[in-house]
Amino acid sequence: MLLKPVATEKVLEIGTGSGYLTVLLALMVERVYSVERVRELSKRARKALDLLGVQTVALLVGDGTIGWRKYEPFDVIVVSAASPSIPPALVDQLGDGGRMLIPVGSLTSQDLVLVQETGFSVTEEIVKGECTFVPLLGRFAWDNGAAE
């Protein structure tokens, strides 16, 4: 995996969806915090996680573009929806040495961007061009009307 999570790290996932990636992350790291804006998806993911006996995941229904400040800083942030720009609230929640992977671009085409917090600076690198994800909706991305 590009982000290279290690067992002792704390991960923030934006866009729980079905919980598939959530489970994979939970198998790799100590703790996963996952934010999903659609309540029904979060409920279904919780049921799947419970059925699999995964107990190291906390789920939150809310605006993923603002992250989950209560549990910051995060070593890894994975965003599974496209944003027009990198949400500053997520960058602020990266710990020293933290990495974030996020699709950035238009509603129809994005680049997959690796954001790294390195002490006093933040770097951005395109690691994959021309990909397409569902839109990230929220305060620091698209609003519901723009993405429809």
Steps between C-alpha positions, in 0.01 A plus 500: 500500500631843405442645848693217668303492825669320789333324792544779756350774283165671525299535177220735399286375213268742323218315326427174680267375227446124534785470750723294270804729520421561867545128575825483301636799689389351834701187423813712447488762776416544865200733461281627213266797520261518206262779400203439269244767409220253413351356820364184332844415355658546842241271660562230238876530543464466879297180454766359265781593741313340790436182301873476429590566863691820418510704822771756426287731282305806612234630260360852478217631284595850392687733267823324404657822372541618858649170615475385862686747722426310821751229406766695311782491412482218245793318347304410188191654338329324209232691310276286278320786324614775264553855619551819297795578731671355803286576808712708740331343803633158395854630446482657848417159648808327359763424760872553448600259223132444412382404153171562321375360171219695333355532148505867397357665190169556324179303540591288198877450528749509784862437583584283799712721726732392780525767770782467753558692821875530553571697813427860411397449138235323298577349161261390226582250226278362224540122514235406243333716238161473337288310749134545590342482846160598636490863616597595853218708641540739789628828632843477332396325175186504287157574637209270415372723216833529316561127490161400363 
